Amino acid sequence: QSVGFIGLGNMGSHMARNLVRAGYRVSVHDINEDAMNKFSDDGIPTKRSPLEVSESSDVVITMLPSSAHVLDVYSGGNGLLGNGGHLGPWLYIDSSTVDPQTSRTISTDMSRCSLKERKGYAEKPMMLDAPVSGGVPAAEAGTLTFMVGGLEETYIAAKPLLLAMGKKLIYCGGAGNGSAAKICNNTAMAISMLGVSEAFALGQNLGIKASTLTDIFNCSSARCWSSDTYNPVPGVMAGVPSARNYDGGFTSKLMAKDLDLAMASASGVGFKCPMGSEALDIYRKLCDEGCEFKDFSCAFRHFYTGKDEK
């Protein structure tokens, strides 16, 4: 199949290249010319607009920064749903982290479209929201986890394509449920990182080394990803952002964006999230104080004033 890929940032560029390695005929688009040039230099076709991608593809995958970008790429001028709603691709997969309502809006818009010609079992174009977890290292290694929303038969048909970019696929239910799962996951991730950071900083103030607390946490009930895999204390763990001045990784700006999506979604259904709201306030404060491009684990140093492990 020919696959069009739109969004060649830190995540999307690796995902697109893994599709090439898997043998798919890939064409790409991004508003960043430099990003496209890296693909054209390797002989991978580039397109000038989302509509041009759609016209030359059986499947289109998008990996974009925000809900506004997704809505523009799908429904804006020269967008994927152009051509009067008569579409070439049978499948569209959005792996962006967006609010569930955006995913459901795009899915509803897609349901009003038709295929130019029937492809396989598909009589109409299909849509999946399939955000990912694992970050840039997993995108590069092809070991992402996909959280997928949409029709189950569409999910089953898309499995080979998704497994070219990831190793774990989780079907979450109907349209928008993949996006809902992602913002719930990132809310829990933010809260757990802040909780672990707070405990480590408290321990330091009480005279306990962070490495000692890490050993305790990791064989006790406090064990979590933020303690055993992504430790926020500089000097405790190698190969994580805290070991390199919080450079690289998942930025505080992106965490604030995802928490904002989660809290807006919660408000939309009348659900109160006191811990999520507090986490959002903390990450907004970190961004305002110049840490927006530091990894989100920097809260240990820059919010809790925790100390490096000697």
Residue pairs with C-beta under 8 A, 6 or more apart in sequence:
1 24
1 25
1 58
1 59
1 161
2 24
2 25
2 26
2 27
2 56
2 57
2 58
2 59
3 19
3 24
3 25
3 26
3 27
3 57
3 58
3 59
3 60
3 61
3 161
4 26
4 27
4 28
4 29
4 47
4 53
4 54
4 56
4 57
4 59
4 60
4 61
4 89
5 12
5 15
5 16
5 19
5 26
5 27
5 28
5 29
5 53
5 60
5 61
5 62
5 63
6 12
6 28
6 29
6 30
6 50
6 53
6 60
6 61
6 62
6 63
6 64
6 73
6 80
7 30
7 62
7 63
7 64
7 65
7 69
7 96
8 16
8 28
8 29
8 30
8 32
8 35
8 36
8 38
8 39
9 30
9 35
9 63
9 65
10 136
10 139
11 63
11 95
11 132
11 135
11 136
11 139
12 30
12 63
12 95
12 139
13 35
13 38
13 39
14 136
14 139
14 140
15 61
15 63
15 95
15 139
15 144
15 165
16 26
16 28
16 39
16 44
16 61
18 139
18 142
18 164
18 165
19 26
19 61
19 161
19 164
19 165
20 26
20 44
21 142
21 164
22 164
24 161
24 164
26 44
26 45
27 44
27 45
27 46
27 47
27 53
27 56
27 57
28 36
28 39
28 44
28 45
28 46
28 47
28 53
29 36
29 46
29 47
29 48
29 49
29 50
29 52
29 53
30 36
36 46
39 46
40 46
45 56
47 53
47 56
49 78
50 60
50 73
50 74
50 78
50 79
50 80
51 78
51 79
51 80
51 82
51 83
52 78
53 60
53 80
54 60
54 80
54 82
54 83
54 87
54 88
54 89
55 83
55 88
56 88
57 88
57 89
58 88
58 89
58 90
58 91
58 119
59 89
59 90
59 91
59 92
59 93
59 158
59 161
60 80
60 89
60 91
60 92
60 93
61 92
61 93
61 94
61 95
61 161
62 70
62 73
62 74
62 80
62 92
62 93
62 94
62 95
62 96
63 95
63 96
64 70
64 73
64 94
64 96
65 96
66 96
66 98
66 257
67 96
67 98
67 99
67 102
67 261
69 96
70 94
70 96
70 98
70 102
70 106
71 102
71 105
71 106
72 79
73 79
73 80
74 80
74 81
74 92
74 94
74 106
74 109
75 81
75 106
75 109
80 87
80 92
81 87
81 109
81 110
81 113
85 112
85 113
85 114
86 113
86 114
86 115
86 116
87 113
87 114
87 115
87 116
87 125
88 115
88 116
89 125
90 115
90 119
90 120
90 122
90 125
90 126
91 122
91 125
91 126
91 127
91 128
91 154
91 157
91 158
91 161
92 106
92 110
92 125
92 126
92 127
92 128
93 127
93 128
93 129
93 130
93 158
93 161
93 162
94 103
94 106
94 127
94 128
94 129
94 130
95 130
95 131
95 132
95 146
96 131
97 131
97 179
97 182
97 183
97 186
97 257
97 258
97 261
98 129
98 131
98 179
98 261
99 179
99 183
99 261
99 264
99 265
100 129
100 149
100 176
100 177
100 179
100 180
100 183
100 265
101 176
101 265
101 268
102 179
103 129
103 149
103 175
103 176
103 178
103 179
104 175
104 176
106 127
106 129
107 127
107 129
107 150
107 175
107 176
108 175
110 125
110 126
110 127
111 124
111 127
113 124
113 125
114 124
114 125
115 122
115 123
115 124
115 125
120 157
121 153
121 157
122 157
126 150
126 151
126 154
126 157
127 150
127 154
127 175
128 148
128 149
128 150
128 154
128 155
128 158
128 178
129 148
129 149
129 150
129 175
129 176
129 177
129 178
129 179
130 146
130 147
130 148
130 149
130 150
130 158
130 162
130 178
131 146
131 147
131 178
131 179
131 181
131 182
132 138
132 139
132 144
132 145
132 146
132 147
132 166
132 182
133 144
133 145
133 147
133 182
133 185
134 143
134 144
134 145
134 166
135 249
135 250
136 248
136 249
138 144
138 145
138 166
139 165
142 164
142 165
142 166
142 167
143 166
143 167
143 168
144 165
144 166
144 167
144 168
145 166
145 167
145 168
145 169
145 170
146 162
146 165
146 166
146 168
146 169
146 170
146 178
147 170
147 172
147 178
147 181
147 182
147 185
148 155
148 158
148 162
148 169
148 170
148 171
148 172
148 178
149 172
149 173
149 174
149 175
149 176
149 177
149 178
149 179
149 180
149 181
150 174
150 175
150 178
151 174
152 171
155 169
155 171
159 169
162 169
163 169
170 181
172 178
172 180
172 181
180 265
182 258
183 258
183 261
183 262
183 265
184 262
186 255
186 258
186 259
186 262
187 258
187 259
187 262
187 273
187 276
187 279
189 225
189 226
190 255
190 258
190 259
190 276
190 279
190 283
190 296
191 275
191 276
191 279
192 224
192 225
192 226
193 226
193 230
193 232
193 296
193 297
193 299
194 279
194 282
194 299
194 303
195 226
196 217
196 222
196 224
196 226
196 227
196 232
197 226
197 232
197 297
197 299
197 300
197 303
197 304
197 306
198 304
199 213
199 217
199 222
200 210
200 213
200 214
200 232
200 233
200 300
200 304
200 306
201 300
201 304
201 305
201 306
203 209
203 210
203 212
203 213
204 210
204 306
204 307
209 309
210 231
210 233
210 235
210 236
210 306
210 309
211 233
211 235
211 236
211 309
214 227
214 228
214 231
214 233
214 236
214 237
216 222
217 223
217 224
217 227
217 228
218 227
218 228
226 232
226 297
229 240
230 237
230 240
230 241
230 297
231 237
231 240
231 242
231 297
232 242
232 297
232 298
232 299
232 300
232 301
232 306
233 242
233 300
233 306
233 308
233 309
234 242
234 243
234 245
234 301
234 308
234 309
235 243
235 308
235 309
235 310
236 242
236 309
237 243
240 249
240 297
241 247
241 248
241 249
241 294
241 295
241 297
241 298
242 295
242 297
242 298
242 300
245 294
246 291
246 294
246 295
246 297
246 298
246 301
247 294
247 295
248 295
249 295
249 296
249 297
250 295
250 296
251 292
251 293
251 294
251 295
251 296
252 283
252 286
252 287
252 291
252 292
252 293
252 294
252 295
252 296
252 298
252 299
253 287
253 292
253 293
254 296
255 283
255 296
256 280
256 283
256 284
256 286
256 287
256 292
259 276
259 279
259 280
259 283
260 280
262 273
262 276
263 273
263 276
263 277
263 280
266 272
266 273
266 276
282 299
282 303
283 296
283 299
285 303
286 292
286 294
286 298
286 299
286 302
286 303
289 302
291 298
291 302
294 302
300 306
301 308
